[in-house]
Amino acid sequence: MHNPHDPRVLPMRDGVSPSCVVLPSTGSGLLLDFLTQRLPAVPRADWLRRIAAGEVVDELGRAASAGMPFAPGLRYYYYRELEHEPPLPFTEAILHHDEHLLVADKPHFLPVVPAGRYLQQTLLVRLKRRLNLPELSPVHRIDAGTAGLVLLSTQRATRGRYQALFRERAVRKVYEAIAPWRADLALPRVHESRLEECGQFFRMHEVPGAPNATTAIDVIERAADLARYRLEPVTGRRHQLRVQMAALGLPLVGDTLYPQVNDPAPGDFSNPLQLLARELSFTDPVSGERRYCTSGLRLRSLDDFSGQGRTAPDRCA
């Protein structure tokens, strides 16, 4: 397989590495027809413009032409573009950067990777552009609405070793969240459930069956009807913390997906999800060093919501 970052194919451009589309093993007609049908978000005229500019090339670095026939199994590379991308007025921080690993502190609302209406305004593209790291890639992800720590591999050669840490559950992850307080819910507790997609907006929900998601939950402090929680996910299912907390009657403050979808207006940053990836600790598989990373970001104070003083959690519930 050819490296999509090989400059003989297409180089990184303004922080964006080329995207890849693989032609099926069977087919006929023109490459242009296939691209128009397979990727309809890009108009045919736009494909013609990109082809004329030499911005659609195959895995051997050969530029496509408008009349090029469909070639089964061949890979083609192109740049993803967005005509109108809304700005995100938040800045990420770099907490650690070495030859193999980068640890970023991501603000609320910033997506980790390009998707939907965001390309340049993503953590990955910003860092690629800022540091000129064409092989930079996240080894795990957090939601755009979640703030906090993200680990990224700086080179392909050692990326698999960092990915294995998460696959083998060798990373200790600690989150903080603000959610309602339930005096009748005994804490600390370990919540286990089975999460599956429910087919709407990529949402998840709890279903009967063998558990595939486990989270340790404790309370740090409370003020009136809200509390700050410490969440330690053992597994890494999509939206795990948000789904499980909502299922316990503790939906996170600012959550626009659980328990109900409530899509804010574009550009409304007034009510961020109160979820923070606070700590990550692991043994670096390349250097052998023990690493402990902590976010410099903070969730809102409970006093901001309640206007009342904090109290110690009730351990007798």
SEKOLVO-36008 format. One record per residue: x, y, z of N, C-alpha, C, O, CB in turn. Coordinates in steps of 0.2 Angstrom, whole numbers, plus 5000, padded with zeros to 4 digits. Atoms other than C-alpha are relative to their C-alpha. Glycine has a CB too. Example, Ala and Ser with C-alpha at 12.3 -4.5 7.8 and 13.67 -1.06 7.14 Angstrom:
// SEKOLVO-36008
500449945000506249785039500450065000500950055003499550005006 499649944999506849955036499650055003499950115004500250024993 
//
This chain:
// SEKOLVO-36008
500449945000500050005000500450065000500950075004499550005006 499749945000500650174996499850055005499350055007499950044993 500149954995500850305009499650064997499950104993500750025003 500349945003499550445006500350065002500150114999499350005003 499649944999500750565013500650014996501050064997500250015008 499550005004502050525001500050064995499550064991500149934996 500149945004502450684991500049984993499850034989500650055001 500150025007502450584975499349994998499149994993500449934999 500850015001500550564978499850075000499750104995499749955005 500149934999500050734985500250025007500249985012499250015000 499849974993500850834999499550035004499050045002500650054999 500449964996500050905014499950074998500450104996500350005007 500149935002499251075009499650035005499150025007499650004993 500349964995498951205022499749965006499149975009499450044997 500250054994498851065036499549954998499449915002499750055005 500550055002497650955026500449954996500749964990499550034996 499750055004498350785020499549974995498949984997500249945005 500550025005497550705005499549955002499749915006500349984994 500550054999495950605006500149944995500449964989499350025000 499950055005495850434997499349974999498949965003500549955003 500650045002494450344987500349944996500749954992499550054996 499750065003494750164982499449984995498849974996500149945005 500550025005493850114965499949935002500349895003500350014993 500250074999492849954967500449954995500649974990499349995000 499750055004493449794960499749994993500049964988500149935003 500450005007492149804946499750064999499550105003499449945001 500349945002491449944936500350024993500749994990500250065005 499949985006491550034920499950084999499650115004499649964994 500149925001491450214912500650045001501150015001499450025004 499449954999492450364916500150005008499650005012499850064997 499849994993493350394933499650065002499350065008500850025000 500449944998492450564933499349995002499050015007500050054994 500750024998490750484933500049965007499549985011499749954994 500050034994491250374947500150055006499750045011500649955000 499949954994491950514958499450045001499250065007500550054998 500649964999490350614955499449975003499149995007499750034993 500550044997489250474960500249985007499849985012499849944996 499750024993490350414975500050055005499950045011500649974999 499949944995490650584982499650064997499850114995500750025000 500549955003489050684977500150075003499850125000499349985000 500049944997489450824989500550054996500550114997500350005008 499649965004490750884977499750004993499749954989500849974999 500350005006489950944961500449984994501149984995499850074998 499650035006490450874944500550064997501150044996499649984994 499649955002491151044939500650015004501150035002499650074999 499449994996492251054954500549944999501149955000499750005008 499550055002492950884950500450014994501050004994499649934999 499749985006493350944933500650065001501150054999499550034995 499549954998494251094941500649975003501249995002499750065004 499550034996495250994953500449954995501049954996499749955005 499650045005495750874939500450044995501050024994499549954996 499749955004496251014928500650035003501150055000499650064997 499549974996497351084942500549955002501049965006499750035006 499550054998498250914944499949985007500449955010500750024999 500150024993497450884961499649945002499449935007499650065004 500350075000496750714958500549954997500649954991499349994997 499450045002498150584957499949935002499549925008500750035002 500050074998498250394958500549985005501050025006500049954994 499550024995499250294970500750004998501249995002499849935003 499349995003500750304958500250074999500850084996500149964994 499849935001500750494958499850024993500050084991500750015001 500249985007499950494940499450055001498950035004499949944996 500649955000498750644938499549974995499649944990500250074997 500650025004496950604932499950054995500150104995499449995005 500249955006496250674916499249995000498949945002500349984994 500750005001494450714912499749944997499149914998499750064997 500250055004494250574900500349935002500249884999500250014993 499750064998495150444910499549945002499049965005500550015007 500550054999494250274911500149975007500649985011500149944995 500050034994493750184927500549945000500549904996499349975002 499550055000495150074933499949965007500149985012500850035000 500250044994494549934946500650005005501249985003499849934998 499650014995495449934962500650055001500950055006500449944999 499549954999496550084960499850065005499250075006500150044993 500149954996496750214973500150074997500650084994500449995007 499949935002496450404970500050045006499750035011499550024995 500049964995496950544981499850074998499950094992500750005003 500249935001496250724982500050045007500050015012499349994997 500149964994496050864994499350025002498950034997500450074999 500649984998494550895004500050075001500450105003499849965007 500149924999493851075003499450025003498949985002500150034993 500649974998492551175011500050074998500450114999499950005008 500049935003491951335003499950055006500250105005499450004995 500149964994491251415019500149965006499649925008499350034999 499950044994491951355035500050065006500350105006500749975001 500149954995491351445051500650005005500949955006499449995004 499450004995492751505063499949985007499349985009500350085000 500050024993493051435080500550045004501150035004500149925001 499549964996493751565092500349975006500250005012499650075002 499750034994494551445104500749974998500849954992499649945002 499350025001496451395105500249945004500149945010500450065001 499850064996497151225109500750025003501150075001500149944995 499450004997498751205119500449944999500149884999500050025008 499650065001500251085117500349995007500750035009500550014994 499850014993500651005134500749964999501149965004499549965004 499450045001502050885127500149994993499649974989499949935004 499850025007502950855111500649974999501150015001499950074995 499350035001504350735107500049974993499549984989500149955005 499950035007504850635092499549954998499349944992500749965000 500550055001503450515094499350025002498849994999500249935003 500649994997502050585104499950085001500350125002500049975007 500249944998501050745106499450005004498949965002499950054993 500650004996499850785119499750075000500150125002500249985008 500349945001498650925116499450015005499149965007499750014993 500649984996497351015127499550044996499650094994500350055006 500549975005495851045117499450035003499150015008499749944996 500549964997494551175120499349974998499349934993500050074998 500750025002492651145120499950024993500250074990499550035005 500249995007491851145102500549994995500349984989499850085000 499550025005493451105093500049934998500249895002500750035002 500050075002493250945083500849985000501250014998499749994993 499450035001494750825083500349994993500850014991500149945004 499850025007494750775065499550044995498950054998500049934999 500549975005493950855049499349955000499449894999500350004994 500750045001492050805048499550064999499650115002499849965006 500649955001490450895042500350074998500650074992499750015007 499849935002490751085041500650025002500850085001499450055002 499349984997492451085049500649974997500649904996500050005007 499450035003494151055040500650045004500950015007500050014993 499549964997495351195045499950015007500450015011500150074996 500149994993494551225061499949945004499449925007499350045001 500050074997494951055068500750005004501250035001499949944996 499350014996496351005081500549974996501150004995499949965006 499550035004497250895069500350044994500950054994499749944997 499749965006497351015054500450065003500950085000499450024996 499649944997497851165065500749985002501150015001499650025007 499350024998499251065073500549984994501149994994499949945005 499650015006499850995056500350064997500950064995499649964995 499749945003499951165049500550045005501050075002499350054999 499649964995500651245065500749975001501250015001499750005007 499450034999502051115067500349964994500849934994499949955005 499850045006502251045049500149935001500749905000500650044997 500050074999501850865054499649974996499049954998499949995008 500450045005501150775039499749945003499249925001500349994994 500250064998501050615048499650005007499449955010500649955001 500450004994500150675064499349975000499049984995500050085002 500750035000498650575069499849985007500249965011500149934996 500250014994497650555084500049925002499849884997499350035002 500050074999497750385093499449985004499349935006500649985004 500750014997496050415102499750064999500050114996500149985008 500349935001494750545101499550015005499349975009499649994993 500549984996493550645111499550044996499750074991500350045006 500549975004491950725105500250085000500650105004499350005004 499849935001492050905099499850045006500150095007499650034993 500249964994491050965114500349995006500350035011499349985001 499650014994492150885126500750045000501050044995500249925001 499449964999493650985132500649955003500449905006500050065004 499550044997495350915137500549964996500649984990499749955005 499450035003496750795133499949954994499449914994500349965005 500050045006497050715116500749984999501250024998499750044994 499350025002498550605112500049994993499649964990500249935004 499950005008499250615094500749974999501249985002499950064997 499450035002500550505086500350054995500050074990499949934997 499749955004501850615077500349964993500549994989500650045003 499850045006502450475065499749934999499649905004500849995001 500350065001501750325057500449945002500149895004500049994992 499650064998503150205062499949975007499949915008500850024999 500150024993502750205080499350015002499150005008500450045005 500749994999500850245079499749945003499349955008499750034994 500450064997500250065082500249995007499749965010500249954996 499850024993501150055098499650045005499450025011500850015002 500549964996500150205105499349985000498949985005500150074999 500750025001498550145098499949945004499349935007499949984993 500150064996498849975107499950025007499549985010500649964999 500149984993498850065124499250005001499049985006500350065001 500750004999497050105121499649944999499149925002499750064996 500350065002496549945113500149955006499649915007500349974994 499850044994497349855128499850025007499949995012500749985000 500349964994496549975141500650015005500550005011499549955003 499449994996498350015147500050085002500550105004500649984996 500049934999497850205148499550015006498949995005499950044994 500549984995497050275164499750064998500150114998500350005007 500449945003495750405159499650025006499249995009499649994994 500549974994494950525172499750064997500050104994500450025006 500349945002493650645167499650035006499550005011499449984994 500449974995492650775176499450024996499450044990500450075003 500649985003490850815173499550045005499650025011499649944997 500549974995489450925180499349984997499249984992500050084999 500650035001487750855181499550005006499850025011500149924998 500450004995486250845192500249965006500649915005499349984999 499950034994486350785210499449955002498949985002500350045006 500650054997485350625216500249985006500749945007499949954995 499950034994485350595234499949935001500249905006499650045005 500150074999484650425232500449954996500349894996499349994997 499550045003486050365221500649995003501050045005500150034993 499450024996487450275230500650014996500749994991499949935003 499449995003489150335226500649995005500550015011500050074997 499850025007490550285222499649944998499449905002500750004999 500350065003489850155210500449994993500750034990499350014999 499750025007490450065194499349984996499049934998500549945001 500650005004489150075181500249964993500649984990499750064998 499850045005489149935168499349994996498849984998500249935002 500650015004487949925153500249984993500849984991499650075000 499950025007487749875135499850064995499250084996499749944997 500249945005487850025122500049974993500549944991500550055001 500050015007487350015104499750064997499450105000499549934999 500249945003486950135091499249994999498949944999500250004992 500850005001485050185090499850034993499250044992499750055006 500249995007485150245072499850084999499450094994499549964998 500249935001484850435075500650055002500850055008499450025004 499549964998486250565074500649975003501050005007499850065004 499450044997487550435078499949995007500449985011500750034998 500150004993486750425095500149935002500049884998499350035002 499950074997487050275107499450005005499250055007500749995003 500550014994485850205120500249935003500549895000499350004997 499950064996485850065133499549954998498949974997500050025008 500550055002485049905128500249945005500749935008500149984993 499950064996484849735137500649964997500749964991499449965001 499450045003486349615135500650005004500650045009500150014993 499450004996488049575141500450075000500450104994500549954997 499749935000488949745146500650004996501049964995500250025007 499549995004490149815134500350075002500850104998499950004993 499849934998490449985143500050005008499549995011499550064997 500049994993491050015161500450065002500850084999500549945002 499749944998491350175170499950005008499449995011499650064997 500049984993491850215188499850075001500050114998500749985004 500349944999490850355195500050025007499949985012499250014998 500049974994491150465210499850075000499850104995500749995004 500249935000490650635216500650045004500950025009499350015004 499549964997491950775220499750055004500050065010500450034994 500349944996490850915226499350014998499149994992500450065000 500649995003489050965225499850075003500050105008499549955003 500349944998488051125227499350004998499150004992500450074996 500750005002486151125228499849944996500049884998499750064997 500350065004485451015214500549984995500449944990499450024997 499450025005487150995204500649985004500749995010500250064996 499450034997488750905207500550004995500449994989499949935003 499450025004490450885200500249935001500349915007500650055001 499950074999490850705196500749984997500950024993499449964996 499450035003492450605193499849944997499549895000500549995006 500150055004492250485179500649964997501050004995499550024994 499450045002493450345175499749944995499649894998500449975006 500250065005492950245159500549955000501149964998499850034993 499550065001493750075158500049984993500549964990499849945004 500150015008493050055140500050064997500050125000499449954999 500049945004492950175126499550004995499750024989500750014997 500650005005491250165118499950074998500050125002499449965003 500249935002490650315108499550035005499049995007499750004993 500549964996489750445119499949965007499449975010499450014997 500250054994489950315134499850045006499350035009500649965001 500149964994490050445148499350045000498950045005500550055002 500649975001488650545141499349965001498849975004500050044994 500650055000487450395138499949975007499349975010500149954995 500150034993487750315155499850055005499450035009500749965002 500349954995487550475165499350014999498950025004500550065000 500749985002485950515156499649945002499049955005499950014993 500450064998485350335159499950005008499449975010500349944998 500149994993485650365178499650065002499550075008500750005003 500449944999484550515177500550065002500350115006499649995006 499549954999486150625177500350034994500950034993500649975005 499749985007486250705160500550065001500450105006499450034996 499549954999487750815158499850074998499450084994500649994996 500249935001487551005159500350024993500950014992500250055005 499749985007487651075141499949944995500249964989500750025001 500050055004487350905133499450014995498850024997499949935003 500549985005486450935116499749934997499449934992500350044995 500250065003486250745112499649955005499249925003500649964998 500350054995485750655128499750045006500050095009500549955003 500450065002484450625134499650024993499349984990499549985005 500449985006483650725119500550054996500950084998499450045002 499649965005484350805103499850085001499250095000500049984993 500149935000484450995105500550044997501050075000499950035007 499449975004485551075091500050075001499550104999499949984993 500049934999486051245096500150044993500350014988500650025004 499949965006486151385083500750004998501150015003499750075000 499350005002487751395073500350075003500050125003500150014992 499649954997489051505082499850015007500050065010499850064996 500249994993488151485099500549965004500449905004499249985001 499550034996489551445111499950015007500350015012500750024998 500149974993488651505127499949945005499949955011499450044999 500250064995488251325134500449944999500249894996499349995000 499650055002489751215132499849945005499649945010500750015001 500050064997489651035137500449995006501050005005500149934995 499650004994490251015155500349935001500149895006499650025006 499750074999491350865152500850024998500950054993499749954995 499349995001493250875153500449945001500449905006500350055005 499650055000494550745149500650035004501150065001500349974993 499549964995495650795164500749965001501250005001499650005007 499450044999496950655166500149944996499649914994500149985008 499850065004497850525156500749985003501150025004500150014992 499450024998499250415163500149934997499749894996500049995008 499850065003500150275155500849994999501150045001499749994993 499350015001501850195152500250014992499949974988500349935002 499949985007502550265136500449934996500949914999500550064999 499750075003502850105124500650014997501049964995499549974996 499349995004504350185115500550025005501149995005499950064995 499449984996505350275129500049965007500549955010499950075002 500050044993504750165144499850045006499850025011500649965001 500249954994504350325154499349995002498949984998500250074998 500750004997502850335165499850074999500150125001500049985008 500249935001501850485159499350015003498949975004499950004992 500649984997500550575168499850074997500250124998500150015008 500249945003499650715159499350035003498949995005499949994992 500649974997498350835166499850064997500350104995500150025008 500249945004497350965157500050075004499950075011499249994998 500049934997497551155161499350035000499250095002500550044997 500649975001495751185157499549985006499749935010499649974994 500550014994494251195170499350004997499250044993500250055005 500749995001492451165169499750065005500150095009499649945002 500249944997491351305176499949985008499849925010499350024997 500150014993491151325195499349985001498850014998500250065004 500750024998489551245203499750075002499150075001500049955005 500349944997489251415211499750054994499350084995500550055003 500249975006489051485193499349984998498950024996500449994994 500650035002487551375191499550015006498950035005500049934999 500550004994486751375209500050075004499550085007500249945004 500049944996487351535217500049985007500050035012499450044999 499950024993487551435233500649965001501049944997499449955002 499450034998488951365243500149934998499549894998500250025007 499950075001489751195240499949965007500149995012500649984996 500050044994489451055252500349934999500449914993499349985003 499750065001490250885255499549954998498949955000500349975006 500550055002489450735246499749965006500149945010500349964995 500350044995488250635256500249924999499949894994499250015000 499850075001489050465258499549955003499749895002500749995003 500450054997487650385267499449994996498949954998499750035007 500650015005486350385252500049934998499549914995500150054994 
//
